[in-house]
């Protein structure tokens, strides 16, 4: 019996926070069903999601990044581009692509903020895993 496979893409920027999404994801979906791919930053996630979806090996793909305001408008552009790209991959490749890409309004590189967002990413990872399971189940019921 083969198990359903899932891909999880994580951006390397702010990895202490982003890696918590994978932790949450694998608390719902067993890690032996999840292939993990690390990319430099958020902008690279849609390209890798497209490559992964093209293989046909994955029932769903999750992508996690933490895009923060560095004092210029670029973070808004990055966040919007990433989500648009991930949605487009899902539609074009007919593979669910879930975003755990967050852009906080308030973030400072302090222990306090890091702890808040690490906890938040664990929850968002769980939500992505539950969404992956639900969309796979829904799509399978449609195909029957």
MARBA-3410 file (N, C-alpha, C, O; in Angstrom, 1 decimal):
144
0.8,-1.2,0.0,0.0,0.0,0.0,0.9,1.2,0.0,1.8,1.4,0.8 ~ 0.6,2.2,-0.9,1.4,3.4,-1.0,0.7,4.5,-0.2,-0.6,4.6,-0.2 ~ 1.4,5.3,0.5,0.9,6.4,1.2,0.9,7.7,0.3,1.7,7.9,-0.6 ~ -0.1,8.5,0.6,-0.1,9.8,0.0,1.2,10.6,0.4,1.6,10.6,1.5 ~ 1.8,11.3,-0.6,3.0,12.1,-0.3,2.6,13.6,-0.3,1.8,14.0,-1.1
3.3,14.3,0.5,3.2,15.7,0.6,4.5,16.4,0.5,5.5,15.8,0.9 ~ 4.6,17.5,-0.1,5.8,18.3,-0.2,5.7,19.5,0.7,4.6,20.1,0.8 ~ 6.8,19.9,1.4,6.8,21.1,2.2,8.0,21.9,1.8,9.2,21.4,2.0 ~ 7.8,23.1,1.3,8.9,24.0,0.9,9.0,25.0,2.0,8.0,25.6,2.5 ~ 10.2,25.3,2.5,10.4,26.3,3.5,11.6,27.3,3.1,12.6,26.9,2.6
11.3,28.5,3.3,12.3,29.6,3.0,13.3,29.6,4.1,13.0,29.4,5.2 ~ 14.6,29.8,3.7,15.7,29.8,4.7,15.7,31.1,5.5,16.3,31.1,6.6 ~ 15.2,32.2,5.0,15.2,33.5,5.8,14.3,33.2,7.0,13.2,32.7,6.9 ~ 14.8,33.7,8.2,14.1,33.5,9.5,13.8,32.1,9.7,12.7,31.7,10.2 ~ 14.7,31.2,9.5,14.5,29.7,9.6,14.1,29.3,11.0,13.3,28.3,11.1
14.5,30.0,12.0,14.1,29.6,13.4,12.6,29.8,13.6,12.0,29.0,14.4 ~ 12.0,30.7,12.8,10.5,30.8,12.8,9.9,29.9,11.8,8.9,29.2,12.1 ~ 10.4,30.0,10.6,9.7,29.2,9.5,9.7,27.7,9.8,8.8,27.0,9.4 ~ 10.8,27.2,10.3,10.9,25.8,10.6,9.8,25.3,11.5,9.5,24.1,11.5 ~ 9.2,26.2,12.3,8.2,25.8,13.2,6.9,25.4,12.5,6.1,24.6,12.9
6.7,26.0,11.3,5.6,25.6,10.4,5.7,24.1,10.0,4.7,23.4,10.0 ~ 6.9,23.7,9.7,7.1,22.3,9.4,6.8,21.4,10.6,6.2,20.3,10.5 ~ 7.2,21.9,11.7,7.0,21.1,13.0,5.5,20.9,13.2,5.0,19.8,13.5 ~ 4.7,22.0,13.0,3.3,21.9,13.1,2.6,21.0,12.1,1.8,20.2,12.4 ~ 3.1,21.1,10.8,2.6,20.3,9.7,2.8,18.8,10.0,1.9,18.0,9.8
4.0,18.5,10.5,4.3,17.1,10.8,3.7,16.6,12.1,3.8,15.4,12.3 ~ 3.1,17.4,12.8,2.4,16.9,14.0,1.0,16.4,13.6,0.4,15.7,14.4 ~ 0.6,16.7,12.4,-0.7,16.3,11.8,-0.4,15.2,10.8,-1.1,14.2,10.8 ~ 0.5,15.5,9.8,0.8,14.5,8.8,2.2,13.9,9.1,3.1,14.6,9.3 ~ 2.2,12.6,9.2,3.5,12.0,9.6,4.7,12.4,8.7,4.5,12.5,7.5
5.8,12.6,9.3,7.0,13.1,8.6,7.5,12.2,7.5,8.1,12.6,6.6 ~ 7.1,10.9,7.7,7.6,9.9,6.6,6.7,10.0,5.4,7.0,9.4,4.4 ~ 5.7,10.9,5.4,4.9,11.1,4.2,5.2,12.5,3.6,4.5,13.0,2.7 ~ 6.2,13.2,4.2,6.5,14.6,3.8,7.9,14.7,3.3,8.9,14.3,4.0 ~ 8.1,15.2,2.1,9.4,15.5,1.6,9.6,17.0,1.8,8.8,17.8,1.4
10.7,17.4,2.3,11.0,18.8,2.7,12.1,19.4,1.7,13.1,18.7,1.4 ~ 11.8,20.6,1.3,12.7,21.3,0.4,12.9,22.7,0.9,12.0,23.4,1.2 ~ 14.2,23.1,1.0,14.6,24.4,1.5,15.0,25.3,0.3,15.8,24.8,-0.5 ~ 14.5,26.5,0.3,14.8,27.5,-0.8,15.4,28.7,-0.1,15.2,28.9,1.1 ~ 16.2,29.5,-0.8,16.8,30.7,-0.2,15.8,31.6,0.5,16.0,32.1,1.6
14.8,32.0,-0.2,13.8,32.9,0.3,12.4,32.7,-0.3,12.2,31.7,-1.0 ~ 11.5,33.5,0.1,10.1,33.3,-0.3,9.9,33.4,-1.8,9.1,32.6,-2.4 ~ 10.6,34.3,-2.5,10.4,34.4,-4.0,10.7,33.1,-4.8,10.2,32.9,-5.9 ~ 11.5,32.3,-4.2,11.8,31.0,-4.9,10.8,29.9,-4.7,10.8,28.9,-5.4 ~ 9.9,30.1,-3.8,8.9,29.0,-3.5,8.0,28.7,-4.7,7.8,27.5,-4.9
7.4,29.6,-5.4,6.5,29.2,-6.5,7.3,28.4,-7.6,6.7,27.5,-8.1 ~ 8.5,28.7,-7.9,9.2,28.0,-8.9,9.4,26.5,-8.4,9.2,25.6,-9.2 ~ 9.8,26.3,-7.2,10.1,25.0,-6.7,8.7,24.3,-6.6,8.6,23.1,-6.8 ~ 7.7,25.0,-6.2,6.3,24.4,-6.1,5.9,23.9,-7.5,5.3,22.8,-7.6 ~ 6.2,24.6,-8.5,5.9,24.2,-9.9,6.7,23.0,-10.3,6.1,22.0,-10.8
8.0,23.0,-9.9,8.8,21.8,-10.2,8.3,20.6,-9.5,8.2,19.5,-10.1 ~ 7.9,20.7,-8.3,7.4,19.6,-7.5,6.0,19.1,-8.0,5.8,17.9,-8.2 ~ 5.1,20.1,-8.3,3.8,19.7,-8.9,4.0,19.0,-10.2,3.2,18.0,-10.5 ~ 4.9,19.4,-11.0,5.1,18.7,-12.3,5.5,17.3,-12.2,5.3,16.5,-13.2 ~ 6.1,16.9,-11.1,6.4,15.4,-10.9,5.2,14.5,-10.8,5.3,13.3,-11.1
4.1,15.1,-10.3,2.9,14.3,-10.1,3.0,13.4,-8.9,2.1,12.6,-8.7 ~ 4.1,13.5,-8.1,4.3,12.7,-6.9,3.5,13.1,-5.7,3.3,12.4,-4.7 ~ 3.0,14.4,-5.7,2.5,15.0,-4.4,1.0,15.3,-4.5,0.5,15.8,-5.5 ~ 0.3,14.9,-3.5,-1.1,15.2,-3.4,-1.4,16.6,-3.0,-2.4,17.2,-3.4 ~ -0.4,17.2,-2.3,-0.5,18.6,-2.0,0.9,19.1,-1.6,1.8,18.3,-1.2
1.0,20.4,-1.8,2.3,21.1,-1.5,2.0,22.2,-0.5,1.1,23.0,-0.8 ~ 2.8,22.3,0.5,2.7,23.5,1.4,4.0,24.3,1.3,5.1,23.7,1.1 ~ 3.9,25.6,1.4,5.1,26.5,1.3,5.1,27.5,2.4,4.1,28.2,2.6 ~ 6.2,27.6,3.2,6.2,28.5,4.3,7.3,29.5,4.2,8.5,29.2,3.8 ~ 7.0,30.7,4.5,8.0,31.8,4.6,7.5,32.9,5.5,6.3,33.0,5.9
8.4,33.7,6.0,8.2,34.8,6.9,8.8,36.0,6.2,10.0,36.2,6.2 ~ 7.9,36.9,5.7,8.3,38.1,4.9,8.1,39.3,5.8,6.9,39.7,6.1 ~ 9.2,39.9,6.2,9.0,41.0,7.2,9.3,42.4,6.5,10.0,42.4,5.5 ~ 8.8,43.4,7.1,9.0,44.8,6.7,10.4,45.2,7.0,10.7,45.3,8.2 ~ 11.2,45.4,6.0,12.6,45.9,6.3,12.7,47.4,6.2,13.8,48.0,6.0
11.6,48.1,6.3,11.6,49.6,6.2,11.3,50.1,4.8,11.3,51.3,4.6 ~ 11.1,49.2,3.8,10.8,49.7,2.5,9.5,48.9,2.0,9.1,48.0,2.7 ~ 9.0,49.3,0.9,7.7,48.6,0.4,8.0,47.2,-0.1,7.0,46.5,-0.3 ~ 9.2,46.8,-0.3,9.5,45.5,-0.9,8.8,44.3,-0.3,8.4,43.4,-1.0 ~ 8.6,44.3,1.0,8.0,43.2,1.7,6.6,42.9,1.2,6.2,41.8,1.0
5.8,44.0,0.9,4.5,43.8,0.4,4.5,43.2,-1.0,3.7,42.3,-1.3 ~ 5.4,43.7,-1.8,5.6,43.2,-3.2,5.9,41.7,-3.1,5.4,40.9,-3.9 ~ 6.9,41.4,-2.3,7.3,40.0,-2.2,6.2,39.1,-1.7,5.9,38.0,-2.3 ~ 5.5,39.5,-0.7,4.4,38.6,-0.1,3.3,38.4,-1.2,2.9,37.3,-1.4 ~ 2.9,39.5,-1.9,1.9,39.3,-2.9,2.3,38.5,-4.0,1.6,37.7,-4.5
3.5,38.7,-4.5,4.1,37.9,-5.6,4.1,36.4,-5.3,3.8,35.6,-6.1 ~ 4.6,36.1,-4.0,4.7,34.7,-3.6,3.3,34.0,-3.6,3.2,33.0,-4.1 ~ 2.4,34.7,-2.9,1.0,34.1,-2.9,0.4,33.9,-4.2,-0.2,32.9,-4.6 ~ 0.5,35.0,-5.1,0.0,34.9,-6.4,0.7,33.7,-7.2,0.0,33.0,-7.9 ~ 2.0,33.6,-7.1,2.7,32.5,-7.7,2.3,31.1,-7.3,2.1,30.2,-8.1
2.1,31.0,-6.0,1.7,29.7,-5.4,0.3,29.3,-5.9,0.0,28.2,-6.2 ~ -0.6,30.3,-5.9,-2.0,30.0,-6.4,-2.0,29.6,-7.8,-2.7,28.7,-8.3 ~ -1.2,30.3,-8.6,-1.1,30.0,-10.1,-0.6,28.6,-10.3,-1.1,27.9,-11.2 ~ 0.5,28.2,-9.5,1.0,26.9,-9.7,-0.1,25.8,-9.4,-0.3,24.9,-10.2 ~ -0.9,26.1,-8.3,-1.9,25.1,-8.0,-3.0,25.0,-9.1,-3.4,23.9,-9.4
-3.4,26.1,-9.7,-4.4,26.1,-10.7,-3.8,25.5,-12.0,-4.5,24.7,-12.7 ~ -2.6,25.9,-12.4,-2.0,25.4,-13.6,-1.7,24.0,-13.6,-1.9,23.3,-14.6 ~ -1.2,23.5,-12.4,-0.7,22.1,-12.3,-1.8,21.2,-11.7,-1.6,20.0,-11.7 ~ -2.9,21.8,-11.3,-4.0,21.0,-10.7,-3.5,20.2,-9.5,-3.9,19.1,-9.2 ~ -2.6,20.8,-8.7,-2.1,20.3,-7.4,-2.3,21.3,-6.4,-1.9,22.5,-6.6
-3.0,21.0,-5.3,-3.2,22.0,-4.2,-1.8,22.5,-3.7,-0.9,21.7,-3.3 ~ -1.7,23.8,-3.6,-0.5,24.5,-3.1,-1.0,25.4,-2.0,-1.8,26.3,-2.2 ~ -0.6,25.1,-0.8,-1.0,25.8,0.4,0.1,26.8,0.9,1.2,26.4,0.9 ~ -0.3,28.0,1.3,0.6,29.0,1.7,0.6,29.1,3.2,-0.4,29.3,3.8 ~ 1.8,29.1,3.8,2.0,29.5,5.2,3.0,30.6,5.1,4.0,30.7,5.9
2.7,31.5,4.2,3.6,32.7,4.0,3.0,33.9,4.7,1.9,34.4,4.3 ~ 3.6,34.3,5.8,3.0,35.4,6.6,3.9,36.7,6.5,5.1,36.6,6.5 ~ 3.2,37.8,6.5,3.8,39.1,6.5,3.2,39.9,7.7,2.1,40.5,7.6 ~ 3.9,39.9,8.8,3.3,40.6,10.0,3.4,42.1,9.8,4.3,42.7,9.2 ~ 2.4,42.8,10.5,2.4,44.2,10.5,3.4,44.8,11.5,4.0,45.8,11.3
3.7,44.0,12.5,4.6,44.4,13.6,5.6,43.2,13.8,5.2,42.1,14.2 ~ 6.9,43.5,13.6,7.9,42.5,13.9,9.2,43.2,14.3,9.6,44.2,13.5 ~ 9.8,42.8,15.3,11.1,43.3,15.7,11.9,42.0,16.0,11.4,41.1,16.6 ~ 13.2,42.1,15.7,14.1,40.9,15.9,14.4,40.9,17.4,15.6,41.1,17.8 ~ 13.4,40.5,18.2,13.6,40.3,19.7,13.2,38.9,20.1,12.4,38.3,19.4
13.6,38.5,21.3,13.2,37.2,21.8,11.6,37.2,21.9,11.0,36.1,21.6 ~ 11.1,38.3,22.3,9.6,38.3,22.5,8.9,38.1,21.2,8.0,37.2,21.1 ~ 9.2,38.8,20.2,8.6,38.7,18.9,8.9,37.3,18.3,8.0,36.7,17.7 ~ 10.1,36.9,18.4,10.5,35.6,17.8,9.6,34.5,18.4,9.2,33.6,17.7 ~ 9.4,34.5,19.7,8.6,33.5,20.4,7.2,33.5,19.9,6.6,32.5,19.7
6.6,34.7,19.8,5.3,34.9,19.4,5.1,34.2,18.0,4.1,33.5,17.7 ~ 6.0,34.6,17.1,5.9,34.1,15.7,6.2,32.6,15.6,5.7,31.9,14.7 ~ 7.1,32.1,16.4,7.4,30.7,16.4,6.2,29.9,16.8,5.8,28.9,16.1 ~ 5.5,30.3,17.8,4.3,29.7,18.2,3.2,29.8,17.2,2.4,28.8,16.9 ~ 3.1,30.9,16.5,2.1,31.2,15.5,2.4,30.3,14.3,1.4,29.7,13.7
3.6,30.1,13.9,4.0,29.2,12.8,3.7,27.8,13.1,3.3,27.0,12.2 ~ 3.8,27.3,14.3,3.4,25.9,14.6,1.9,25.8,14.3,1.5,24.8,13.7 ~ 1.1,26.7,14.8,-0.3,26.6,14.5,-0.7,26.7,13.0,-1.5,26.0,12.5 ~ 0.0,27.6,12.3,-0.2,27.7,10.9,0.2,26.5,10.1,-0.4,26.1,9.1 ~ 1.2,25.8,10.6,1.7,24.6,10.0,0.6,23.5,10.2,0.3,22.7,9.3
0.0,23.4,11.4,-1.1,22.5,11.6,-2.3,22.8,10.7,-2.9,21.9,10.2 ~ -2.6,24.1,10.6,-3.7,24.5,9.8,-3.5,24.1,8.3,-4.4,23.6,7.6 ~ -2.2,24.2,7.8,-1.9,23.8,6.5,-2.0,22.3,6.3,-2.5,21.9,5.3 ~ -1.6,21.6,7.3,-1.7,20.1,7.2,-3.2,19.7,7.2,-3.6,18.8,6.4 ~ -4.0,20.3,8.0,-5.4,20.0,8.0,-6.1,20.4,6.7,-6.9,19.6,6.2
-5.7,21.5,6.1,-6.2,21.9,4.8,-5.8,20.9,3.7,-6.5,20.6,2.9 ~ -4.5,20.5,3.8,-4.0,19.5,2.8,-4.8,18.2,2.9,-5.3,17.7,1.8 ~ -5.0,17.7,4.1,-5.8,16.5,4.2,-7.3,16.7,3.7,-7.8,15.8,3.0 ~ -7.9,17.8,4.0,-9.2,18.1,3.6,-9.3,18.2,2.1,-10.3,17.7,1.5 ~ -8.4,19.0,1.4,-8.5,19.2,0.0,-8.3,17.9,-0.7,-8.9,17.6,-1.8
-7.3,17.0,-0.2,-7.1,15.7,-0.9,-8.3,14.9,-0.8,-8.7,14.2,-1.7 ~ -8.9,14.8,0.4,-10.2,14.0,0.6,-11.3,14.5,-0.3,-12.0,13.8,-0.9 ~ -11.5,15.9,-0.4,-12.5,16.4,-1.2,-12.3,16.1,-2.7,-13.2,15.7,-3.4 ~ -11.0,16.3,-3.2,-10.7,16.0,-4.6,-10.9,14.5,-4.9,-11.4,14.1,-6.0 ~ -10.5,13.7,-3.9,-10.7,12.2,-4.2,-12.2,11.9,-4.3,-12.6,11.0,-5.1
-13.0,12.5,-3.5,-14.5,12.2,-3.5,-15.1,12.7,-4.8,-16.0,12.1,-5.4 ~ -14.6,13.8,-5.4,-15.0,14.3,-6.7,-14.7,13.3,-7.8,-15.5,13.1,-8.7 ~ -13.5,12.7,-7.7,-13.0,11.8,-8.8,-13.7,10.4,-8.8,-13.6,9.7,-9.7 ~ -14.4,10.1,-7.7,-15.0,8.8,-7.6,-16.3,8.7,-8.4,-16.9,7.6,-8.4
END
